Amino acid sequence: MSKFKTGAISTSISLAIVLCLIAGNAFGMEKPKPLKITMAGYSVGGASAVVGEALGQAIKRTVPGSAFTYEPGRSGANEVTVSTGKTELGLSHVWTTNAAMNAIEFYKQKYPNLRVITYLHETAVCMLFRKDAGITSLDQIKQKKFGLIAGVNTKNSLMETAARYTLEAYGVTYADIEKWGGKIHFLSSQPTFDLIRNKQAHAFASCITPPYGAINELATTVDLLILPSSDAAIEAVAERMGGGGKYIHKKSDYPKVLTEDVPTVGLPNIIITRAEMPDDQVYWITRAIFENLDYVRSTAKQLEPMNKETMATKIGKLPLHPGAKKYYREIGALK
């Protein structure tokens, strides 16, 4: 081969490498320096901590040398923590993020700089009743002017609000319940289950992250029902919550409680960041989650609905961060 041809080939190869590097940079393909990420989660232990640590491992696998810290937080507060830059990421819900951005419910000011990175899973409304309460449909609460005694979780939390909206979709308010001789307890699931077990409450009207094993445990000593929501109620609640839709409580998840699948409202859980986070960092966080999706889903059953499409789109009307949007477009999850 002549020196001319050898030189030409060498020049062509060099040019191709340069063009590839330019293209890689244009599409965010060059890995950033190691990331330092803190996520505001929920409890110290439990499912949320498992999810947080799985996401941290995904980031460290894809961007070697990165540091990830999971900090306990709570729904309603994480949105403020992220918006003000105290943490880079936060576990959240479509409802609380929407409420924070628009100063709805208990938020006294707007936090408009919140952005979504990915959908995670559903939180589902669960209307769990003792069979001997004599209520077999949610319509009957109003029809019978039933003095319902129920635990609904912490006041103004996602869990309580979704249950309250569900009751209101059937024309029932807390004031009605009190007037009919009932009582609303702002208690979480375990204290409420104790009341149900001891015949001091009729129901747990709140939300769960399915499948919720404690229901099966309670069902070993108490005959229970999970009441369905109508399509109209599901649509009304999802609209008020800023996103969501039909979710199915599967009879296979609660064999002692259900004889058939039961429809209810599903509300999306998400990861949020702030608009000021650099696009390239959010791009690589999003990419890390997707490239390690099999691993992430294997750590918690509730994450099974995560896939290319749901990650990018099951976020209600909330805005994606541009870095996340860029990656989703590359993999074809968004047009």
N, C-alpha and C positions, 0 to 999 in steps of 0.2 A: 504494500500500500504506500502511495506517495506521501511525502511530508505534508503536501497541500491537503490531501484527503484526510489524513490523520488530524491535522489542525482543525479542519472544518468540522469533523466529527466531535472533537474535543470542545470546540466552541459551541456546537449545537447542544451537547450534553450540559455544558455549563449554563447556557441560556435556559434550557428546560428546567434545570434545578432552580434557577433564580425565579422563573415564572411560577413554579410550584410554590416556592416560599412566599411570593407575593400573593398568590391566590389563597394560600393557607392563612396568611395574616388577614386578608380581606374578609374571610369567612370565620375569623376568630379561632383558627385551628392551632395557633401557637399557644402552648400552655403558659399560663401566667406564673408568676412566682408563687411559692407555696402560700396557700390561703390561711388566714387566721379568722375562724368563724366561731361565734357564740350564738347558740339558739336558746330562746326562751320557750320552755315546754310547759308541762302541767305538773304532775306529781313527780316526786323523787323516784319512786319505783313504779311498777305497773306498766301498762301498755304504752303510754306516751313516752316514757323513758326508753323503752325498747325501740320504739320508732325513731326517736331522736338519735340514739346511738347507732342505729342501722344507717341513717342518713349520714352521720359523721364518718362512719367507716367507708361509705361509698365515695365521699369527697376525698378522703385520704388515699383510697385506692387509685383514683383517677388523677389526682394532683398530688404526687408524692411530696412528703415533707410538710403537708398542711397540718394545722392544729385545729381541733374541734372541741368545743365545750358545751355540754348540755346543762342548762340552768333551770331549776324549777320555777314555774310561773303559774299564771292562771288565766282562764278565758276572760276577756274584757280588759285585763291589764297588759297582756302580751302585745296588743295592738299599739298601746301607748309606748311601751318599751322599745318596740321596733321603730316606730315613727320618729322617736326622739334620738335614735342612734345608740341606745344603750346596748342593744344586741343587733347583730346583722340579720338574723332570721328569727322567726317565731312560728309556733304552731297556732293555728287559728281556725275559724269557721267563716264561711261566706257571710253569715248573718252578722257576726261581731265585727268583721272587717268593714262590711257595708255600713253598719251602724257607726263605727268610729270615723269613717270617711265623711259621713253626712251629719254627725252630731244627733243621732237618733237614740231613743230610749235614755239610758243613763249617762251617755257621753255629753259633757257640757260644752265641748268645743270640737271642731272638725280636725281630723288628721288626714288630710287629702293626699299625702305622699305615700300611702301604703300601696304596694304592688304585689301581685301573686307570682309565685314561682311554679307551683304545681298543686294539683289535686292529690289528695291522699286516700280518703275513704269516706264512708257515710256514718253519720250519727243518726239513729233512727228513733222516731217517736215511739214510745211503748206504753200503751194503755193496758196495764196489767191489773186484773181484778180477781178478787176471791169469787169463786163460783157462787157461794152462798149469799153474795150481795144481791143476787137476783137481777143483775144488769147484763144483758146479752148483746146490746148494741149501744153505741154512744147517743143515738137519738133518744133512748129511754131516760137518760138523765133529766132532760127537759120535760119529756112527756109525763114522767112520774114526779117531777119536782123533788128529785132524790137528794136527800141530805148526805152527799158524798163526803167521806173522810179520806183524804188522800195526801200522800207525800209527793211534792213536785220538784224537789231539789232547791238549790240556793236561789233566792230571789234575784231576778233580773239576769240569771245565767241563761246560756243558750238552752239548756235542758228545761228549765222552768218556763222560759218564754215560748218555746215550741209547743209545750203542753198547754199553756194558757191559750195560745192562738188556736190550737186544735179544739179545745172546748168551746171557744168563741165561734169557731166555724159551725158548731152545732147549736149556737144561740145560747150558750151557757157562760156566765161570768162568775168570777169568784164571789162577787156580791150576791148573786143568785144562790150560790151554794150555801153561803152563810145564812141567807134568809130562809132557806129550806131546812136549816138545822145542821148543816154539814160543817166541815172544818178543813182548811188547807194548811198543811204543815210544810214549811220550807226546809225539808230534810232530804239528805241524799239517799241513795238506794238502801244501804244496809240498815240505818235506823228505821226507814220506812218498812223494810221487810220484817224487822222485828215487830213493828206495830201490826202488820198484816198477820204474822204468825200468831200473835197474841189476841187476835180478833179486836184490835183497837183501831184498825183502819181497813177500808174497803179496797184501796187501790194504790198502786204506784203509777202516777200519771206524769211521765217525764220522758227522758231520752236515755238510750244506751248505745254503747259501741258494740254491735253484734259480732259474733254470737256472745251472749252474756251468760256465763256459766252459773252465776248466782241464782238465776231464775230457776234453773233445773234443780239446784239445791233446795230452794224454797218449796218447789213442787213435790219434794219427797214427803212433806208434812202438811201441805195445804193444797187443796184443789183450786187450780187457777185457770183463767182465760186471758188471752191477749185479744182485745177487741180491734176489729178492722176500721180503717178510715175510708170514707167514700172518695171517689175520684174528685168530686167537687170540693170536699174538705182538703184533700191533698193539694189541689191546685191553689186554693185560697191560702193555705199555710205557707206553701213554697213561695208564693208571690210576696207575702208579708215578710218572709225571712230573707228575701233578696236572692233566692236561688234554691234549687233542690227539685225533688220530684218523687215519684212513687218508689218505695222500697218494699221488699217482700220479706217479712219474717218467715223463715222456712220451718216447716214442721220437723224437718230433720235436725234442726238446731235445738228444738224444744220438744222432744218426744213425749214428755209427761204433761205438756200444756196444750199443744196444738194437734188437731186432727187433720188440718189442711193449712196450706200457706195463707198468710194474712197480710193484706196490703196496708201500708202506713206511709208516713212522710219520711223521706231520706234527706238529710242536710249535709252538704259537702264540707269536709275538713280539708284544710289547705295549709301550705307553707307560704308565709309572707315575708317580704323584705321592704325596704324603702326605696323610693325612686332614685335617691342619690347614690345608691350602691353602684359601683362601676359596672358597665355592661359586660365587660369581659369576665369579671368575677361571677356574675349571675349566670352568664353563659356556661361557665365551667361547672358551677354548682348543679345547674339543670342537666347538663350532659352527664355528670357523674352519677346522678340519680338514675337517669335512663339507662346508662351503660351497665349499671349494677342492679337493674330492676329485679332480676330473678332472685338475687341475694336479698334485696330489701323486702320483697314480698314474702320471702321464706321466714322472715323474723316475726311476723304478726299476721294472723289470718285475715284481719280486717283490711289489710292492704292488697288483697287479691284483686280488687277491681282496678288497680292502677295499670294502665297500658298507655300506648302512644297517644291515643285519642283522648282518653279521660284526663290524663295529666294536663293537657293543654286546654281542654274545653269545659270540663265540669266545674266551673268556677262562677256560675251565675253571670252577672253583668260586670264583674270586677275587671280591672285592667291588669293584664300581664306586664311584668317588667320587660323592657325592650331586650335585655340580654336573654331572658327565657324565650321570648317570642322569636328571636333570631334562631335559636337552636331548634325550636319546634318547626319552624319553616324549613330548615335544612333537612329534617327527617321526614317531612311531609305530613306532620300532624296539623299544620295550619297552611292555608293557601297563601 
